[in-house]
Each structure stands twice: as structure tokens, then as C-alpha cells.
Amino acid sequence: MKNLNITFISYDIDSVTKKLKVKKKEINKLFLKATDLNKTEDIKTLIEEGADVNVVDENGKTALYWASLLGYSEIVKILKEAGAK
């Protein structure tokens, strides 16, 4: 049986985890911006890529809140179907 370098594996997992967190944060930022700009297809793609449909912006508001307020009915429908609250 081979000896494993657990330190290296642990570091590698931590590195990947950090990269995934950064990616998730960037996806969520793009998701909120796409909602603001009424970019329906972009929103669908970002949801498929793992955007959090209940993420809040710097004002504590969700994409569903903004889409409703701005009258983006197609986006509201997409968000609700994706589980937004």
C-alpha cells in the first residue's frame, strides 16, 4: 500500500474549495446583475451553473424582489420555478 501525503491532499482540497467559493460568489454577482438588466437567458444559464436564487444584494434584497418590483414577469416566473422565495 502506498503512503499518501495527507498534507498535500488537504491543501489541494482547501485550494479547490476556495476556488469554488470564489466562483460561486462571482456567479451570484452576475446573477443579480442579469436580473437588474432583465437578461432572461443569462439568468437561466447562471441558475444552471449554480447561482443561488435566494442570494441577497448589498441592500438585503433578492433577485425575485427586484424582478417583481421592476415588472420582469418572465424572470419572476423563472425564479419561482427555480425555488426563489
C-alpha positions as CSV (number, residue, x, y, z in Angstrom):
1,M,0.0,0.0,0.0
2,K,1.3,3.4,-0.9
3,N,1.8,6.1,1.7
4,L,-0.3,9.2,0.9
5,N,0.8,12.7,1.5
6,I,-2.2,13.8,3.5
7,T,-0.9,17.4,3.9
8,F,-0.8,17.8,0.1
9,I,-4.2,16.3,-0.3
10,S,-5.6,18.5,2.4
11,Y,-4.0,21.6,0.8
12,D,-5.3,20.6,-2.6
13,I,-8.9,20.2,-1.3
14,D,-8.7,23.5,0.5
15,S,-7.4,25.2,-2.7
16,V,-10.3,23.7,-4.7
17,T,-12.8,24.7,-2.1
18,K,-11.6,28.3,-2.1
19,K,-11.8,28.4,-5.8
20,L,-15.3,27.1,-5.8
21,K,-16.4,29.6,-3.2
22,V,-14.9,32.4,-5.4
23,K,-16.7,31.0,-8.5
24,K,-20.0,30.8,-6.6
25,K,-19.6,34.4,-5.4
26,E,-18.9,35.6,-8.9
27,I,-21.8,33.6,-10.3
28,N,-24.1,35.1,-7.7
29,K,-22.9,38.7,-8.5
30,L,-23.5,38.1,-12.2
31,F,-26.9,36.6,-11.4
32,L,-28.0,39.7,-9.6
33,K,-26.7,41.9,-12.4
34,A,-28.5,39.8,-15.0
35,T,-31.8,40.2,-13.1
36,D,-31.3,44.0,-12.9
37,L,-30.7,44.1,-16.7
38,N,-33.6,41.8,-17.5
39,K,-31.4,39.2,-19.1
40,T,-33.6,36.1,-19.1
41,E,-31.3,33.7,-21.0
42,D,-28.3,34.7,-18.8
43,I,-30.4,34.1,-15.7
44,K,-31.3,30.6,-16.9
45,T,-27.7,29.8,-17.6
46,L,-26.5,31.2,-14.3
47,I,-29.1,29.1,-12.4
48,E,-27.8,26.0,-14.3
49,E,-24.3,27.0,-13.3
50,G,-25.3,27.0,-9.6
51,A,-26.4,30.6,-8.9
52,D,-28.2,30.9,-5.5
53,V,-31.7,32.1,-6.5
54,N,-32.1,33.5,-3.0
55,V,-28.9,35.4,-2.8
56,V,-29.2,38.9,-1.5
57,D,-27.6,42.1,-2.7
58,E,-25.9,44.8,-0.6
59,N,-29.4,46.1,0.3
60,G,-30.6,42.7,1.5
61,K,-32.9,42.3,-1.5
62,T,-33.2,39.2,-3.6
63,A,-33.4,38.9,-7.4
64,L,-37.1,37.9,-7.0
65,Y,-37.7,41.2,-5.1
66,W,-36.1,43.3,-7.8
67,A,-37.7,41.4,-10.7
68,S,-41.1,41.8,-9.1
69,L,-40.5,45.5,-8.5
70,L,-39.3,46.1,-12.0
71,G,-42.1,44.2,-13.6
72,Y,-39.9,41.5,-15.2
73,S,-42.7,38.9,-15.2
74,E,-40.7,36.3,-17.2
75,I,-37.8,36.5,-14.8
76,V,-40.2,36.2,-11.8
77,K,-41.6,33.0,-13.3
78,I,-38.1,31.6,-13.9
79,L,-37.0,32.4,-10.4
80,K,-40.1,31.0,-8.7
81,E,-39.7,27.8,-10.8
82,A,-36.1,27.6,-9.5
83,G,-37.3,27.9,-5.9
84,A,-36.8,31.6,-5.2
85,K,-38.6,32.9,-2.2
